[in-house]
Amino acid sequence: MNGSEILLECLRREGAGIMFGIPGGVVIPFYDKLVDHPEVRHILVRHEENACFAADGFARASGRVGVCMATSGPGATNLVTGLTNAMMDSIPVVALTGQVSTNLIGNDAFQEADTVGITRSCTKHNYLVKDLKELPQVIREAFYIARTGRPGPVLVDLPKNILTGEAEFEYPETVSLPGYRPTTEGHDGQIKKAVQTIWESCRPVIYAGGGVISANAAPLLRQLAELLDVPVGLTLMGLGALPADHPLFNGMLGMHGAYSANRAMVETDLMIAVGVRFDDRVTGKLEAFARHARIIHIDSAPAEIGKNVRADVPIVGDVGRVLEKLNRRIAETREAPAGGLKNAASRRAWLETVRGWQREHPFAYEDRNDRIMPQRLFQEISRAIDGEAIVTTDVGQHQMWSAQWIKRRHPRTWLTSGGLGSMGYGVPAAIGAQFACPDQRVVAVVGDGGFQMSLPELATIVAYGLPIKIFISNNGFLGMVRQWQDLFCHGRYSAVEFPIFPDARKLGEAFGLRGQVVSDPAELREAVESALNDPGPVLTDVRVSREENVFPMVPAGGALQDIFLDEQAARASLAAPAPVAVGDSGAGEMS
Amino acid sequence: MPQTLSVLVENKSGVLARISGLFSARGFNIESLTVAKTMDPKFSRITMVVDVAEETREQVLKQLHKQINVVQVLDLTDTPAVQRELALIKVHVPHEMRSRLLQEAEIFRAKVVDAAPGSITLEVTGDGDKLEALLRVLEHYGRVEMARTGTVALPRGAASLPRNGSGRMAMVGVGK
């Protein structure tokens, strides 16, 4: 067999039935062999960054490893944003890149780039295959590393002579990595201690994130919440880990999160942190964070424990396995006087207090009938899909409004660029998700800025007949930057306005899909429903009120208790001597 | 406070770049670093001295552990350990001062490894303080050039580095 056939055989054995990519010079031998291997389906996209985003979307929606491929040089460098995105959000992706032949490496050959050097810091691990005999072992390890422990992207760089060389195929039965043995079982002593700590608390909260979803542990999180009757705040990455209509759901945490969720984090005496990393967007000012709370931190990554915030009871392990044990122990001690009965009344009262905050300060906006309020758009989408569709987004205002207003019911149905905050993620991620779940409705919600970064993928959507519904929340601005300039730069707008946007009807026509433009609030519901009920792809350009700001907002670098509930509160506070300046701390910088 | 770490890694290309890359990416400063094969050639041992704030120490160890090719990380900072550096020092010394220089070098058990009209080259091992002290002395004799390894270290007593740790650790210095 030659190297390309060996690679295809390895992919088949890893269960990689689909890959997203673009061919180029040095990977032609692989693409040649691909013709004879219909069991590995190749999806031709329009830009390598989108191949990686699509593989990432596939992985998030399916829970399997996403695979993408690019040629050497520019193909490989175009993957960098996608890889970083997968790295930041712990998404299992295997990226295969072509490389110039081993005898040319280092010669500045045509389309040569130091791919392993460039991607070292944006992958969980990477390989340059220099000996064909190693290839099966490397591919096996790449998939293993990508999906185990804290998942992440792994890149394998494949020189041309590796893809064309001849060797016997020998599939390694085992993976032996002396330096990589992820801890899966939580420490029993720590679990006991955690349960004891829980029963000692009077005002506990669960703070859960993407780690719950990637461990497929949403049902266990729900069980934990129900066993304890404790409010659950979810991070942006964790949305869907508990249904939004669950009585214990206390909203999204963080900078643009729910008042009740952030307030609970301030008042709590015990945070049960599950699959989270105490991101600056959630904690706000670290010195003011969780001053009076004890912290139980459950995560698969030892390096996350104590990185930003001290943990009183750290538990390293697979989030699902740990929750199973924890829940069992809680169930056993729930009725014990020294256990669950202790402080039970305080905890009931605490839950009522939290519910009071929810009633007092729900997400709110003033609707108008002369223009479409962006929040209204997301509310309409939420109403129409009723939690039963996969939603993808880019980054920015539309992302935050989607997170606030589009109610999620299931894990793996909310795909957003969380850690990296990359524009242009939504549309290619929707492509990946639609291939992962062909029978699910997939909705990409994007801003007009980000959409223009992934616009060429309309061609991919049409070429493969993917019935993706794209909604553009179009305000003609890079909205979140404009919001910051409005609030923190005295309204001096600098390089944020897009005066030109293509006519979505003509754009749709040009690519071969239905396009529609809505600007009248009276027509919004009908437009959203007609798009969602269309059997094919639809591009809906929604002209929303242009200068709306996202609230609530914890100003960057501020403490959670400094939250601005609305425009008025923000302006009043900012007019006073500002406690917070843009970019005054590392954690506070926007981008 | 400088921290001495002994890191057992798989002997594969690019591993050193991964380690140094993680330090630069997180803003940790490396003071010295040596690397060489262990008795088992599949592994190398990196001895590094890094200067990080006390509260960052644990994070440094965890970030090292996170690397797939890192098998083991030992923090020798607070462990009784033998720590040595080696330096080759060339002193441009006038002929008439040579014997006095050699007498002083003897105090530091420095060995002459080369001599030429107008210069003499010494080899010395010891901890950082000793090398610094010798340097201060030698500077009185003339212009000094130096090639110096980073620190290598082993725990004292019968305690051994858990894997391949009893092996020779040749000093192929890339520090300073």
Interface residues (C-beta under 8 A of the other chain):
Chain A: V116 G117 R120 S121 K124 H125 L128 K130 I145 L177 P178 G179 Y180 A301 P302 A303 I305 G306 K307
Chain B: V9 E10 S13 G14 A17 R18 G21 L22 A25 E58 Q59 K62 Q63 H65 K66 Q67 I68 N69 V70 V71 Q72
